[in-house]
């Protein structure tokens, strides 16, 4: 049997440490083993494109250019969710500069 305790950063409020210690203690008391791991939430290129309302092909092109940080898992790209806001700010600056050049 496997028990899982998942915590988000937003849950790391006062007292979270005692919750984790108690979970570990209970698991070990039952003869279990405890494995700690962390995950970075990711998006597919399609999900990333939908968040920013741009095309998937634009996302793939920008990954190739290095403008969007992504990692490969097999033949698939995964983009950290944190890239959404970083790239959105970059994209808006690029659009503003492009419009400014037109005037």
N, CA, C and O atoms as CSV, one atom per row, in Angstrom:
chain,resi,resn,atom,element,x,y,z
A,1,UNK,N,N,0.843,-1.182,0.000
A,1,UNK,CA,C,0.000,0.000,0.000
A,1,UNK,C,C,0.883,1.238,0.000
A,1,UNK,O,O,1.909,1.275,0.679
A,2,UNK,N,N,0.491,2.233,-0.749
A,2,UNK,CA,C,1.275,3.447,-0.869
A,2,UNK,C,C,0.440,4.651,-0.471
A,2,UNK,O,O,-0.652,4.865,-0.998
A,3,UNK,N,N,0.954,5.426,0.452
A,3,UNK,CA,C,0.314,6.680,0.834
A,3,UNK,C,C,1.098,7.810,0.197
A,3,UNK,O,O,2.312,7.715,0.019
A,4,UNK,N,N,0.406,8.865,-0.140
A,4,UNK,CA,C,1.049,10.008,-0.758
A,4,UNK,C,C,0.628,11.275,-0.045
A,4,UNK,O,O,-0.546,11.472,0.267
A,5,UNK,N,N,1.594,12.121,0.204
A,5,UNK,CA,C,1.331,13.446,0.742
A,5,UNK,C,C,1.879,14.426,-0.271
A,5,UNK,O,O,3.084,14.472,-0.515
A,6,UNK,N,N,0.996,15.208,-0.859
A,6,UNK,CA,C,1.406,16.207,-1.843
A,6,UNK,C,C,1.191,17.590,-1.267
A,6,UNK,O,O,0.155,17.874,-0.666
A,7,UNK,N,N,2.177,18.444,-1.456
A,7,UNK,CA,C,2.079,19.818,-0.985
A,7,UNK,C,C,2.415,20.776,-2.115
A,7,UNK,O,O,3.363,20.549,-2.867
A,8,UNK,N,N,1.658,21.822,-2.235
A,8,UNK,CA,C,1.949,22.908,-3.160
A,8,UNK,C,C,2.655,24.004,-2.366
A,8,UNK,O,O,2.539,24.060,-1.142
A,9,UNK,N,N,3.373,24.858,-3.049
A,9,UNK,CA,C,4.065,25.964,-2.381
A,9,UNK,C,C,3.078,26.788,-1.566
A,9,UNK,O,O,3.401,27.228,-0.463
A,10,UNK,N,N,1.896,26.998,-2.092
A,10,UNK,CA,C,0.888,27.801,-1.386
A,10,UNK,C,C,0.466,27.169,-0.057
A,10,UNK,O,O,-0.092,27.852,0.802
A,11,UNK,N,N,0.726,25.877,0.116
A,11,UNK,CA,C,0.354,25.185,1.344
A,11,UNK,C,C,1.445,25.232,2.402
A,11,UNK,O,O,1.256,24.730,3.510
A,12,UNK,N,N,2.571,25.822,2.075
A,12,UNK,CA,C,3.679,25.866,3.020
A,12,UNK,C,C,3.506,27.035,3.985
A,12,UNK,O,O,4.322,27.954,4.048
A,13,UNK,N,N,2.423,26.958,4.722
A,13,UNK,CA,C,2.128,27.963,5.735
A,13,UNK,C,C,2.551,27.409,7.082
A,13,UNK,O,O,3.056,26.289,7.167
A,14,UNK,N,N,2.353,28.165,8.104
A,14,UNK,CA,C,2.744,27.762,9.454
A,14,UNK,C,C,2.217,26.359,9.781
A,14,UNK,O,O,1.035,26.071,9.598
A,15,UNK,N,N,3.097,25.512,10.257
A,15,UNK,CA,C,2.698,24.174,10.687
A,15,UNK,C,C,2.852,23.080,9.648
A,15,UNK,O,O,2.584,21.919,9.955
A,16,UNK,N,N,3.267,23.395,8.442
A,16,UNK,CA,C,3.374,22.361,7.414
A,16,UNK,C,C,4.435,21.334,7.772
A,16,UNK,O,O,4.322,20.163,7.412
A,17,UNK,N,N,5.476,21.780,8.490
A,17,UNK,CA,C,6.564,20.857,8.841
A,17,UNK,C,C,6.057,19.721,9.722
A,17,UNK,O,O,6.428,18.565,9.518
A,18,UNK,N,N,5.209,20.043,10.704
A,18,UNK,CA,C,4.696,19.000,11.598
A,18,UNK,C,C,3.819,18.014,10.824
A,18,UNK,O,O,3.796,16.826,11.145
A,19,UNK,N,N,3.105,18.491,9.821
A,19,UNK,CA,C,2.284,17.618,8.979
A,19,UNK,C,C,3.151,16.614,8.227
A,19,UNK,O,O,2.807,15.437,8.123
A,20,UNK,N,N,4.264,17.085,7.712
A,20,UNK,CA,C,5.178,16.218,6.964
A,20,UNK,C,C,5.830,15.210,7.905
A,20,UNK,O,O,5.899,14.020,7.596
A,21,UNK,N,N,6.303,15.683,9.040
A,21,UNK,CA,C,6.954,14.784,10.009
A,21,UNK,C,C,5.977,13.704,10.464
A,21,UNK,O,O,6.357,12.537,10.563
A,22,UNK,N,N,4.740,14.066,10.740
A,22,UNK,CA,C,3.742,13.090,11.175
A,22,UNK,C,C,3.469,12.060,10.079
A,22,UNK,O,O,3.338,10.871,10.368
A,23,UNK,N,N,3.383,12.504,8.837
A,23,UNK,CA,C,3.180,11.593,7.713
A,23,UNK,C,C,4.339,10.600,7.631
A,23,UNK,O,O,4.118,9.400,7.464
A,24,UNK,N,N,5.562,11.093,7.746
A,24,UNK,CA,C,6.746,10.234,7.678
A,24,UNK,C,C,6.738,9.236,8.833
A,24,UNK,O,O,6.979,8.045,8.632
A,25,UNK,N,N,6.465,9.715,10.021
A,25,UNK,CA,C,6.446,8.843,11.200
A,25,UNK,C,C,5.421,7.729,11.030
A,25,UNK,O,O,5.727,6.565,11.290
A,26,UNK,N,N,4.206,8.069,10.597
A,26,UNK,CA,C,3.158,7.059,10.419
A,26,UNK,C,C,3.546,6.042,9.353
A,26,UNK,O,O,3.316,4.844,9.525
A,27,UNK,N,N,4.122,6.501,8.274
A,27,UNK,CA,C,4.521,5.598,7.195
A,27,UNK,C,C,5.601,4.633,7.673
A,27,UNK,O,O,5.529,3.434,7.405
A,28,UNK,N,N,6.593,5.152,8.374
A,28,UNK,CA,C,7.673,4.302,8.868
A,28,UNK,C,C,7.176,3.332,9.936
A,28,UNK,O,O,7.638,2.192,9.996
A,29,UNK,N,N,6.242,3.768,10.779
A,29,UNK,CA,C,5.668,2.884,11.804
A,29,UNK,C,C,4.939,1.700,11.177
A,29,UNK,O,O,4.881,0.627,11.779
A,30,UNK,N,N,4.385,1.873,9.990
A,30,UNK,CA,C,3.684,0.783,9.295
A,30,UNK,C,C,4.647,-0.070,8.474
A,30,UNK,O,O,4.223,-0.979,7.759
A,31,UNK,N,N,5.945,0.225,8.578
A,31,UNK,CA,C,6.931,-0.550,7.842
A,31,UNK,C,C,7.158,-0.049,6.425
A,31,UNK,O,O,7.806,-0.717,5.619
A,32,UNK,N,N,6.641,1.091,6.134
A,32,UNK,CA,C,6.796,1.645,4.791
A,32,UNK,C,C,8.125,2.350,4.622
A,32,UNK,O,O,8.922,2.442,5.555
A,33,UNK,N,N,8.347,2.834,3.443
A,33,UNK,CA,C,9.522,3.659,3.191
A,33,UNK,C,C,9.036,4.982,2.647
A,33,UNK,O,O,7.965,5.061,2.045
A,34,UNK,N,N,9.810,6.004,2.855
A,34,UNK,CA,C,9.416,7.347,2.461
A,34,UNK,C,C,10.346,7.827,1.356
A,34,UNK,O,O,11.568,7.763,1.485
A,35,UNK,N,N,9.760,8.302,0.287
A,35,UNK,CA,C,10.511,8.837,-0.838
A,35,UNK,C,C,10.057,10.280,-1.038
A,35,UNK,O,O,8.869,10.547,-1.215
A,36,UNK,N,N,11.006,11.198,-1.007
A,36,UNK,CA,C,10.687,12.599,-1.254
A,36,UNK,C,C,11.055,12.940,-2.686
A,36,UNK,O,O,12.130,12.576,-3.163
A,37,UNK,N,N,10.169,13.632,-3.364
A,37,UNK,CA,C,10.460,14.059,-4.726
A,37,UNK,C,C,9.808,15.411,-4.956
A,37,UNK,O,O,8.941,15.841,-4.195
A,38,UNK,N,N,10.236,16.058,-6.001
A,38,UNK,CA,C,9.616,17.333,-6.359
A,38,UNK,C,C,9.321,17.320,-7.848
A,38,UNK,O,O,9.986,16.631,-8.621
A,39,UNK,N,N,8.328,18.081,-8.234
A,39,UNK,CA,C,7.921,18.170,-9.628
A,39,UNK,C,C,7.794,19.625,-10.023
A,39,UNK,O,O,7.401,20.470,-9.218
A,40,UNK,N,N,8.124,19.904,-11.242
A,40,UNK,CA,C,7.861,21.215,-11.810
A,40,UNK,C,C,6.652,21.060,-12.723
A,40,UNK,O,O,6.708,20.318,-13.703
A,41,UNK,N,N,5.558,21.754,-12.411
A,41,UNK,CA,C,4.383,21.639,-13.285
A,41,UNK,C,C,4.746,22.086,-14.707
A,41,UNK,O,O,5.391,23.116,-14.901
A,42,UNK,N,N,4.322,21.296,-15.690
A,42,UNK,CA,C,4.663,21.603,-17.081
A,42,UNK,C,C,3.424,21.610,-17.960
A,42,UNK,O,O,2.355,21.129,-17.583
A,43,UNK,N,N,3.609,22.176,-19.144
A,43,UNK,CA,C,2.560,22.237,-20.152
A,43,UNK,C,C,3.085,21.648,-21.453
A,43,UNK,O,O,4.291,21.655,-21.701
A,44,UNK,N,N,2.198,21.150,-22.263
A,44,UNK,CA,C,2.563,20.764,-23.622
A,44,UNK,C,C,2.638,22.043,-24.452
A,44,UNK,O,O,2.100,23.069,-24.034
A,45,UNK,N,N,3.288,22.013,-25.616
A,45,UNK,CA,C,3.274,23.198,-26.474
A,45,UNK,C,C,1.856,23.672,-26.816
A,45,UNK,O,O,1.611,24.876,-26.890
A,46,UNK,N,N,0.924,22.738,-27.022
A,46,UNK,CA,C,-0.456,23.115,-27.317
A,46,UNK,C,C,-1.089,23.842,-26.135
A,46,UNK,O,O,-1.741,24.870,-26.322
A,47,UNK,N,N,-0.908,23.326,-24.930
A,47,UNK,CA,C,-1.463,23.984,-23.737
A,47,UNK,C,C,-0.845,25.367,-23.543
A,47,UNK,O,O,-1.538,26.321,-23.191
A,48,UNK,N,N,0.470,25.466,-23.777
A,48,UNK,CA,C,1.170,26.737,-23.669
A,48,UNK,C,C,0.588,27.738,-24.662
A,48,UNK,O,O,0.330,28.890,-24.312
A,49,UNK,N,N,0.385,27.300,-25.886
A,49,UNK,CA,C,-0.185,28.158,-26.929
A,49,UNK,C,C,-1.582,28.632,-26.541
A,49,UNK,O,O,-1.925,29.794,-26.759
A,50,UNK,N,N,-2.382,27.748,-25.974
A,50,UNK,CA,C,-3.739,28.118,-25.561
A,50,UNK,C,C,-3.721,29.150,-24.445
A,50,UNK,O,O,-4.547,30.063,-24.436
A,51,UNK,N,N,-2.782,29.018,-23.494
A,51,UNK,CA,C,-2.661,30.000,-22.414
A,51,UNK,C,C,-2.380,31.393,-22.961
A,51,UNK,O,O,-2.898,32.385,-22.448
A,52,UNK,N,N,-1.560,31.466,-24.001
A,52,UNK,CA,C,-1.143,32.757,-24.544
A,52,UNK,C,C,-1.942,33.180,-25.775
A,52,UNK,O,O,-1.732,34.262,-26.324
A,53,UNK,N,N,-2.849,32.324,-26.196
A,53,UNK,CA,C,-3.671,32.578,-27.383
A,53,UNK,C,C,-2.794,32.860,-28.612
A,53,UNK,O,O,-3.010,33.819,-29.353
A,54,UNK,N,N,-1.817,32.003,-28.793
A,54,UNK,CA,C,-0.962,32.030,-29.979
A,54,UNK,C,C,-0.991,30.636,-30.586
A,54,UNK,O,O,-1.543,29.712,-29.989
A,55,UNK,N,N,-0.409,30.477,-31.749
A,55,UNK,CA,C,-0.458,29.167,-32.406
A,55,UNK,C,C,0.609,28.225,-31.849
A,55,UNK,O,O,1.636,28.653,-31.322
A,56,UNK,N,N,0.331,26.942,-31.982
A,56,UNK,CA,C,1.298,25.932,-31.565
A,56,UNK,C,C,2.568,26.054,-32.398
A,56,UNK,O,O,3.668,25.863,-31.879
A,57,UNK,N,N,2.428,26.370,-33.682
A,57,UNK,CA,C,3.614,26.498,-34.532
A,57,UNK,C,C,4.500,27.657,-34.067
A,57,UNK,O,O,5.725,27.570,-34.156
A,58,UNK,N,N,3.894,28.741,-33.571
A,58,UNK,CA,C,4.684,29.839,-33.012
A,58,UNK,C,C,5.446,29.365,-31.786
A,58,UNK,O,O,6.620,29.692,-31.611
A,59,UNK,N,N,4.782,28.601,-30.948
A,59,UNK,CA,C,5.442,28.065,-29.749
A,59,UNK,C,C,6.620,27.181,-30.157
A,59,UNK,O,O,7.712,27.308,-29.602
A,60,UNK,N,N,6.406,26.296,-31.114
A,60,UNK,CA,C,7.475,25.394,-31.538
A,60,UNK,C,C,8.644,26.177,-32.148
A,60,UNK,O,O,9.805,25.851,-31.904
A,61,UNK,N,N,8.336,27.200,-32.934
A,61,UNK,CA,C,9.384,28.024,-33.526
A,61,UNK,C,C,10.179,28.741,-32.439
A,61,UNK,O,O,11.407,28.803,-32.496
A,62,UNK,N,N,9.467,29.283,-31.443
A,62,UNK,CA,C,10.135,30.014,-30.370
A,62,UNK,C,C,10.942,29.083,-29.473
A,62,UNK,O,O,11.959,29.500,-28.921
A,63,UNK,N,N,10.518,27.842,-29.315
A,63,UNK,CA,C,11.322,26.847,-28.600
A,63,UNK,C,C,12.626,26.630,-29.358
A,63,UNK,O,O,13.704,26.628,-28.764
A,64,UNK,N,N,12.521,26.446,-30.684
A,64,UNK,CA,C,13.703,26.250,-31.528
A,64,UNK,C,C,14.669,27.417,-31.466
A,64,UNK,O,O,15.884,27.224,-31.525
A,65,UNK,N,N,14.137,28.637,-31.347
A,65,UNK,CA,C,14.971,29.836,-31.252
A,65,UNK,C,C,15.579,30.014,-29.864
A,65,UNK,O,O,16.519,30.788,-29.683
A,66,UNK,N,N,15.038,29.292,-28.890
A,66,UNK,CA,C,15.521,29.438,-27.517
A,66,UNK,C,C,14.781,30.498,-26.717
A,66,UNK,O,O,15.161,30.793,-25.584
A,67,UNK,N,N,13.728,31.075,-27.291
A,67,UNK,CA,C,12.960,32.108,-26.590
A,67,UNK,C,C,12.031,31.515,-25.529
A,67,UNK,O,O,11.644,32.198,-24.581
A,68,UNK,N,N,11.681,30.255,-25.696
A,68,UNK,CA,C,10.867,29.544,-24.705
A,68,UNK,C,C,11.694,28.378,-24.189
A,68,UNK,O,O,12.139,27.529,-24.962
A,69,UNK,N,N,11.896,28.343,-22.884
A,69,UNK,CA,C,12.644,27.252,-22.266
A,69,UNK,C,C,11.762,26.011,-22.233
A,69,UNK,O,O,10.637,26.054,-21.733
A,70,UNK,N,N,12.268,24.923,-22.759
A,70,UNK,CA,C,11.515,23.671,-22.787
A,70,UNK,C,C,12.487,22.508,-22.667
A,70,UNK,O,O,13.665,22.627,-23.007
A,71,UNK,N,N,11.987,21.403,-22.187
A,71,UNK,CA,C,12.807,20.189,-22.123
A,71,UNK,C,C,12.117,19.119,-22.953
A,71,UNK,O,O,10.908,19.161,-23.182
A,72,UNK,N,N,12.904,18.178,-23.387
A,72,UNK,CA,C,12.351,17.075,-24.183
A,72,UNK,C,C,12.213,15.836,-23.314
A,72,UNK,O,O,13.098,15.501,-22.528
A,73,UNK,N,N,11.106,15.182,-23.474
A,73,UNK,CA,C,10.879,13.868,-22.862
A,73,UNK,C,C,10.538,12.954,-24.022
A,73,UNK,O,O,9.415,12.951,-24.526
A,74,UNK,N,N,11.518,12.187,-24.431
A,74,UNK,CA,C,11.344,11.384,-25.635
A,74,UNK,C,C,11.303,12.323,-26.820
A,74,UNK,O,O,12.221,13.118,-27.021
A,75,UNK,N,N,10.258,12.235,-27.596
A,75,UNK,CA,C,10.129,13.141,-28.745
A,75,UNK,C,C,9.125,14.257,-28.472
A,75,UNK,O,O,8.642,14.895,-29.408
A,76,UNK,N,N,8.811,14.494,-27.221
A,76,UNK,CA,C,7.829,15.507,-26.824
A,76,UNK,C,C,8.491,16.616,-26.015
A,76,UNK,O,O,9.413,16.370,-25.238
A,77,UNK,N,N,8.009,17.836,-26.210
A,77,UNK,CA,C,8.479,18.971,-25.420
A,77,UNK,C,C,7.553,19.194,-24.237
A,77,UNK,O,O,6.340,19.009,-24.331
A,78,UNK,N,N,8.148,19.596,-23.122
A,78,UNK,CA,C,7.399,20.007,-21.937
A,78,UNK,C,C,7.941,21.369,-21.531
A,78,UNK,O,O,9.154,21.575,-21.485
A,79,UNK,N,N,7.039,22.294,-21.239
A,79,UNK,CA,C,7.399,23.666,-20.915
A,79,UNK,C,C,6.979,23.952,-19.473
A,79,UNK,O,O,5.818,23.743,-19.122
A,80,UNK,N,N,7.903,24.425,-18.634
A,80,UNK,CA,C,7.518,24.759,-17.255
A,80,UNK,C,C,6.407,25.807,-17.249
A,80,UNK,O,O,6.436,26.757,-18.031
A,81,UNK,N,N,5.436,25.629,-16.368
A,81,UNK,CA,C,4.333,26.592,-16.273
A,81,UNK,C,C,4.845,27.999,-15.998
A,81,UNK,O,O,4.235,28.979,-16.425
A,82,UNK,N,N,5.951,28.101,-15.295
A,82,UNK,CA,C,6.511,29.413,-14.968
A,82,UNK,C,C,6.921,30.183,-16.223
A,82,UNK,O,O,7.059,31.405,-16.181
A,83,UNK,N,N,7.115,29.478,-17.332
A,83,UNK,CA,C,7.487,30.126,-18.589
A,83,UNK,C,C,6.344,30.953,-19.173
A,83,UNK,O,O,6.589,31.861,-19.967
A,84,UNK,N,N,5.104,30.659,-18.795
A,84,UNK,CA,C,3.962,31.370,-19.366
A,84,UNK,C,C,4.096,32.869,-19.103
A,84,UNK,O,O,4.051,33.669,-20.038
A,85,UNK,N,N,4.258,33.248,-17.846
A,85,UNK,CA,C,4.332,34.678,-17.515
A,85,UNK,C,C,5.620,35.314,-18.022
A,85,UNK,O,O,5.604,36.457,-18.481
A,86,UNK,N,N,6.736,34.590,-17.946
A,86,UNK,CA,C,7.995,35.136,-18.432
A,86,UNK,C,C,7.918,35.406,-19.932
A,86,UNK,O,O,8.319,36.473,-20.398
A,87,UNK,N,N,7.400,34.432,-20.690
A,87,UNK,CA,C,7.319,34.607,-22.130
A,87,UNK,C,C,6.258,35.646,-22.502
A,87,UNK,O,O,6.439,36.401,-23.458
A,88,UNK,N,N,5.150,35.689,-21.751
A,88,UNK,CA,C,4.109,36.682,-22.027
A,88,UNK,C,C,4.701,38.095,-21.950
A,88,UNK,O,O,4.435,38.926,-22.818
A,89,UNK,N,N,5.494,38.363,-20.925
A,89,UNK,CA,C,6.118,39.684,-20.778
A,89,UNK,C,C,7.062,39.966,-21.949
A,89,UNK,O,O,7.062,41.069,-22.496
A,90,UNK,N,N,7.860,38.975,-22.330
A,90,UNK,CA,C,8.766,39.128,-23.470
A,90,UNK,C,C,7.987,39.395,-24.751
A,90,UNK,O,O,8.340,40.285,-25.525
A,91,UNK,N,N,6.939,38.631,-24.969
A,91,UNK,CA,C,6.128,38.736,-26.186
A,91,UNK,C,C,5.462,40.107,-26.282
A,91,UNK,O,O,5.418,40.705,-27.357
A,92,UNK,N,N,4.946,40.603,-25.164
A,92,UNK,CA,C,4.304,41.923,-25.143
A,92,UNK,C,C,5.327,43.005,-25.465
A,92,UNK,O,O,5.035,43.933,-26.219
A,93,UNK,N,N,6.545,42.887,-24.887
A,93,UNK,CA,C,7.601,43.865,-25.198
A,93,UNK,C,C,7.945,43.830,-26.685
A,93,UNK,O,O,8.114,44.878,-27.307
A,94,UNK,N,N,8.047,42.635,-27.254
A,94,UNK,CA,C,8.351,42.509,-28.681
A,94,UNK,C,C,7.256,43.129,-29.544
A,94,UNK,O,O,7.543,43.827,-30.517
A,95,UNK,N,N,5.998,42.867,-29.182
A,95,UNK,CA,C,4.885,43.445,-29.936
A,95,UNK,C,C,4.884,44.973,-29.832
A,95,UNK,O,O,4.661,45.665,-30.825
A,96,UNK,N,N,5.132,45.490,-28.634
A,96,UNK,CA,C,5.159,46.939,-28.439
A,96,UNK,C,C,6.275,47.570,-29.264
A,96,UNK,O,O,6.078,48.616,-29.884
A,97,UNK,N,N,7.436,46.943,-29.272
A,97,UNK,CA,C,8.562,47.470,-30.060
A,97,UNK,C,C,8.224,47.430,-31.545
A,97,UNK,O,O,8.563,48.358,-32.280
A,98,UNK,N,N,7.569,46.379,-31.991
A,98,UNK,CA,C,7.182,46.258,-33.387
A,98,UNK,C,C,6.180,47.348,-33.783
A,98,UNK,O,O,6.299,47.955,-34.847
A,99,UNK,N,N,5.193,47.586,-32.914
A,99,UNK,CA,C,4.214,48.644,-33.188
A,99,UNK,C,C,4.879,50.012,-33.190
A,99,UNK,O,O,4.547,50.869,-34.009
A,100,UNK,N,N,5.818,50.213,-32.271
A,100,UNK,CA,C,6.503,51.509,-32.185
A,100,UNK,C,C,7.296,51.776,-33.462
A,100,UNK,O,O,7.357,52.915,-33.927
A,101,UNK,N,N,7.889,50.756,-34.019
A,101,UNK,CA,C,8.654,50.914,-35.261
A,101,UNK,C,C,7.740,51.296,-36.427
A,101,UNK,O,O,8.152,52.011,-37.340
A,102,UNK,N,N,6.485,50.807,-36.387
A,102,UNK,CA,C,5.539,51.096,-37.457
A,102,UNK,C,C,5.090,52.548,-37.458
A,102,UNK,O,O,4.672,53.067,-38.493
A,103,UNK,N,N,5.173,53.217,-36.294
A,103,UNK,CA,C,4.718,54.607,-36.207
A,103,UNK,C,C,5.835,55.528,-36.407
A,103,UNK,O,O,5.646,56.744,-36.368
